[in-house]
Amino acid sequence: MRRRVVYVLLVLLLGSALSFAVTTYNEVDVLFKSWLEGKPKGVVRLNIETPKSDDVCFVAVHRFFTPYNPTEKWNQTDIVYRGKVRCGETVVVKDIINLMQVGVREEGGEKRPLYDSPEYAVVVISKRGGFSKILQTDIARPITDVVVKVSFNEGRLKEVTSSFETTSKCYIDENPDVCVADTKLTYINSIPGLKVAFGLEGTPPSVMYIESWGSFCYSRDPDSACPQSMWYSNGKKKTISQVGELSDFVSNGQRAIVWGDVEYRYERYAFWDDDLEIYWKYEFFYPTAIGGLPTPQIVGNYYPPTSPPRYAAGPLKGDIELNFEKPDQSDEKLSLSTSIGLSIGQVSIGISVSPYKAGDDRETTPYVKIVDVSGKGYDWYYWWYKNNDPMTYEVEFYGS
């Protein structure tokens, strides 16, 4: 029986390897031996397609911390690859990770393991432009291929503002550094007869995906930050709640913003190029944890429609806790943002931060707690904001 298990495992690994032409014998050998030793490994292959031009492209890949794939310095990124190629070439970066099962996924009636899936940051810089992106992986087999099509940013992203906007300040004194900023997590609404609060789970934690930012540039000074004009959004970053906490309730038709105490980390890197005699430089500014929920900010009254929309859930009665739906992977942003003033040395930058809907099979989503205070037990309905869109963090109500 043991030989049969080993044979099936070998076929599994070789079958996965043969589906990718450039997977080497050494990689399969490492994986096979790790499985025999009871400490299974996996390979993540990032196929980075750089833009075509006559320039040289600098490429950097970093991996973020996870509990089963820790980094050398806790809660900081590890450098997986840094190098230089002719723009237009495809760079294949391979990272061997611990293949730790954290859940089960059902596909077509068949259950498959789901493994710890690290996030990566990919940076590509040339003298014509740059690219910075955080990638979520979905590890479901021993060898995972990810294709990254690089296109250079043109023009700095504009800051998002609204009439409810306030600004939090993050002061960066050194590299690396950590700061905490108030970040909008959601709107909550209430109707007469219901009081409503927003909650985060502690164990297992709730997860949101919150906007991260990065910069890229080149110069002869390795210690200075990149100029303000070279900061861009580099996509969403998984952000985990450190506490189980319920916000204060709003009631009687109030509408409020729920803020979160979000921890952000700053990292800056410089790589010397002997040929060009310059430093390729890049920075990361990304969320790592949600530490608490301050008192919601009342911003007005909520006015439900004269009747609930056709996609509303209900009627319901009494008290309930509603978990948000778990969405497909998407780069779509919530219609919700805040501004953070980031001060790095002499550079002061205003950047917008947009939370994302989040949660998967390994974590919980946040939730909305509804308490019926009417004493009448009447029917009420709820629905997702903007046509039942699961990528938003807002629930609307109707009571009859």
ABEGO torsion letter per residue (X at the ends): XAAAAAAAAAAAAAAAAAABAABBAAAAAAAAAAAAAGBBBBBBBBBBBBBBBABBBBBBBBBBBBAABBBABBGBBBBABBBBBBBGBBBBBBBBBBBBBABBBBBGGBBBBBBBBBBBBBBBBBAAEBBBBBBBBBBABABBBBBBBBBBBBEBBBBBBBAABBBBBBBBABOBBBBBBBBBABBBBBBBGBBBBBBBBAOBBBBBBBBBBBBBBBBABAABBBBAAABBBAEBBBBBBABBBBBBBBBGGBBBBBBBBBBBBBBBBBBBBAAAGBBBBBBBBBBABBAEBBBBBBAEBBBBBABBBAABBOBBBEBBBBBBBBBBBBABBBBBBBBBBBBBEABBBBBBBBBBBBEBAABBBBBBBBBBAAGAGBBBBBBBBGGGBAABBBBBBBBX
